[in-house]
Amino acid sequence: GGGGGGMTRSLSSPDVHKDLSSSASASDLDSASVASGSQSPSYKVFVLLLRPSDRIFELIQVLYDPRTATVGDLLDLIPGNATESRLGRQIHVGLLRPNSGDGSDDLADLTDLNMAASSSSNTSPGRDGLTNNGTAPRSASIHRGEILVAIPD
């Protein structure tokens, strides 16, 4: 006899919709900077970690300061956010934007670890893809909530 399969699952209480506003915790909000009392803004992005040889993957969230962080800084945050130790110890050489959305591949591979992760106001590309002074953007232009893939070495 196999019985019930040994699978258990916790069920939420039926009155879960009674008062959602009082049950929201600071971790549910995208304002970790407010909760910690610091004034630095933080962006949350999601990074997919892959290890095809072991057939494991993990989707982690990374919080960073968009004013100062580089692509390399985001990679440095991976070990502290990965729960699977083999993925946390893995060397990553850059980030990959799976779908840039505009059809261009210019910023699909983010392998310049010194490149700013997110645009600041003076390096934001305009309609033509160039900044105010006519140069190509020196930023990876990573946006809040974006999903990226870490490129394993």
C-alpha positions as CSV (number, residue, x, y, z in Angstrom):
1,G,0.0,0.0,0.0
2,G,1.4,3.3,-1.1
3,G,-0.8,5.4,1.3
4,G,-1.1,9.1,0.6
5,G,2.3,9.4,-1.1
6,G,3.9,11.1,1.9
7,M,3.4,14.6,0.5
8,T,2.4,17.2,3.0
9,R,1.3,20.8,2.3
10,S,0.4,23.6,4.5
11,L,-2.8,25.4,3.7
12,S,-3.4,29.0,4.3
13,S,-6.3,30.0,6.6
14,P,-9.6,30.7,4.9
15,D,-9.8,34.3,6.3
16,V,-6.5,35.3,4.6
17,H,-8.2,38.2,2.7
18,K,-9.6,39.7,5.9
19,D,-6.8,42.2,6.4
20,L,-3.9,42.1,4.0
21,S,-2.6,45.6,4.8
22,S,-1.6,44.8,8.4
23,S,0.1,41.6,7.4
24,A,2.5,43.1,4.9
25,S,6.0,43.0,6.2
26,A,9.0,45.2,5.3
27,S,10.4,42.3,3.2
28,D,7.4,42.4,1.0
29,L,8.1,46.0,0.0
30,D,10.7,47.0,-2.6
31,S,12.1,49.6,-0.1
32,A,14.7,47.8,1.9
33,S,16.5,51.1,2.2
34,V,13.5,52.6,4.1
35,A,13.4,49.6,6.4
36,S,17.1,49.8,7.2
37,G,17.0,53.5,7.8
38,S,19.6,54.4,5.1
39,Q,18.8,56.9,2.4
40,S,20.5,55.1,-0.5
41,P,18.1,53.9,-3.1
42,S,18.2,50.2,-3.9
43,Y,17.2,48.4,-7.1
44,K,16.1,44.8,-6.9
45,V,16.9,42.6,-9.9
46,F,16.6,38.9,-10.4
47,V,19.6,36.8,-11.5
48,L,19.3,33.2,-12.9
49,L,22.2,31.1,-11.9
50,L,22.9,28.0,-14.0
51,R,25.1,25.0,-13.7
52,P,24.2,22.7,-16.6
53,S,26.8,20.0,-15.7
54,D,25.0,19.4,-12.4
55,R,21.6,20.2,-13.9
56,I,20.9,22.8,-11.2
57,F,19.7,26.3,-11.3
58,E,18.5,29.0,-9.0
59,L,16.7,32.4,-9.4
60,I,18.0,34.8,-6.8
61,Q,17.2,38.4,-6.1
62,V,19.9,41.0,-5.7
63,L,19.6,44.4,-4.1
64,Y,22.1,47.1,-5.1
65,D,22.6,50.8,-5.2
66,P,22.0,52.0,-8.8
67,R,24.1,55.1,-8.3
68,T,27.4,53.3,-7.6
69,A,27.2,49.7,-8.5
70,T,29.0,48.2,-11.5
71,V,28.2,44.9,-13.3
72,G,31.1,43.4,-11.3
73,D,29.5,44.5,-8.1
74,L,26.3,42.7,-9.0
75,L,28.4,39.5,-9.7
76,D,30.1,40.0,-6.3
77,L,26.6,39.8,-4.6
78,I,25.8,36.4,-6.1
79,P,27.5,34.2,-3.4
80,G,25.7,36.0,-0.6
81,N,22.3,35.5,-2.2
82,A,22.6,32.0,-3.6
83,T,21.2,29.2,-1.4
84,E,22.8,26.5,-3.5
85,S,26.4,26.5,-2.5
86,R,27.7,25.1,-5.9
87,L,26.1,28.0,-7.7
88,G,27.4,30.5,-5.1
89,R,31.0,29.3,-5.5
90,Q,30.8,29.2,-9.3
91,I,32.8,31.9,-11.1
92,H,30.7,34.2,-13.3
93,V,32.2,36.3,-16.1
94,G,29.2,38.6,-16.8
95,L,25.5,38.9,-17.1
96,L,23.2,38.2,-20.0
97,R,20.1,40.1,-20.8
98,P,17.9,37.3,-22.3
99,N,15.7,39.7,-24.3
100,S,16.6,43.3,-24.7
101,G,13.2,43.9,-26.1
102,D,14.2,46.5,-28.8
103,G,15.8,44.0,-31.2
104,S,19.3,45.3,-30.6
105,D,22.0,43.1,-29.2
106,D,24.3,46.0,-28.1
107,L,23.7,45.5,-24.4
108,A,22.7,41.8,-24.4
109,D,26.1,40.5,-23.1
110,L,27.2,42.5,-20.0
111,T,30.8,41.4,-19.6
112,D,32.5,44.7,-18.9
113,L,32.7,44.3,-15.1
114,N,33.6,48.0,-14.6
115,M,30.6,49.3,-16.6
116,A,27.9,51.0,-14.4
117,A,25.0,48.7,-13.8
118,S,22.3,51.3,-14.1
119,S,22.1,54.6,-15.8
120,S,22.5,57.9,-14.1
121,S,20.8,61.0,-15.5
122,N,23.8,62.2,-17.5
123,T,24.6,58.9,-19.1
124,S,21.0,57.9,-20.0
125,P,20.8,57.2,-23.7
126,G,18.3,59.3,-25.7
127,R,16.1,58.1,-28.6
128,D,19.0,57.6,-30.9
129,G,20.8,55.4,-28.3
130,L,23.4,58.0,-27.6
131,T,23.9,60.2,-24.5
132,N,23.7,64.0,-24.4
133,N,27.3,64.3,-25.6
134,G,26.9,61.9,-28.5
135,T,28.8,58.9,-27.1
136,A,27.5,55.4,-26.6
137,P,26.1,54.8,-23.0
138,R,28.7,53.7,-20.4
139,S,26.0,51.9,-18.5
140,A,24.4,48.5,-18.7
141,S,21.1,50.3,-18.2
142,I,19.8,47.5,-15.9
143,H,16.3,48.4,-14.7
144,R,14.6,47.7,-11.4
145,G,12.9,44.3,-11.5
146,E,14.9,43.1,-14.6
147,I,15.7,39.4,-15.0
148,L,19.3,38.6,-16.0
149,V,21.3,35.4,-16.5
150,A,24.7,35.0,-14.9
151,I,27.3,33.8,-17.4
152,P,29.3,30.9,-15.8
153,D,33.1,30.8,-16.6
